Amino acid sequence: MTKHASQTTSSTLTITGIDTHAHLFRTDLPMAEQRRYAPEYNAVAKDFLTQLADHNMSHGVLVQPSFLGTDNCFMLTALREHPQKLKGIAVVDPSISDAELDELDAAGVVGIRLNLIKKPLENYTSPLWQAFFSQLAARKWVVEIQREIDDLASFLPAILESGVEIIVDHFGRTLNGIEASNPAHRDFLDLLSSGAPVWTKVSAAYRCEANLEQAQAMLATLRSAYGHSDLLLWGSDWPHTQFESQTDYPSQFAFMQALLPNLNERNKVLISNPSKLFKF
């Protein structure tokens, strides 16, 4: 087990590592009508916190699973029960009120997620979306996006206009690596090179069908585009929905250690970067 440099929060809970991507759910919760998946098992806060403790990780960020839709109640309960250890990324409707956002903020929510896999894009320049993003920016929340890399550069600037910071999930969900020779990939890399506040999670390489060597190549390309490692994050993607039979937390943690062998860079990705972004 690798020890990490530590920091201290106002609550004196030492940060030894932050897993920025995990999901909680139960099979008896109401599921969204439009969903690509429904779980056949429960993933609860106690089990996630046990995984963190077993790997010397102190904190986590819960991401509302798409199949639960905009009903964030189960996640919010966990945030309220473990306010020193957990933050949340919610799924909401863009017409949400300020009062509702304030309630989420008070519970420990620090951003919203747009899962855009296989979905048509909205007009993010519209008054509805721009007003919504401005509400998030005023709270210093992030917009986390799951989308294939191929058209990210076509719409991320419209979201950035509002002043929010963006997280791109899982290496940009590419199935063929990140190729500087691909014009769409080049546009995304140019956006990263521009200094725009776009973070990338070097997580769940299995969703990109990437082995360690391929993930290392993607990481090197991202690092080169950024010119640093200050906007990189890691998450276990626990409990690995749809890939439960192929991987587990120990495997993903070991993969991360191999992906980030340099301890200084690893401490950035596990501690200082997410501490700053997620208000730990």
Summary of the structure (lengths in Angstrom):
residues: 280
radius of gyration: 17.5
end to end distance: 23.1
largest distance: 49.2
contacts: 907
relative contact order: 0.15
helix: 41%
strand: 16%
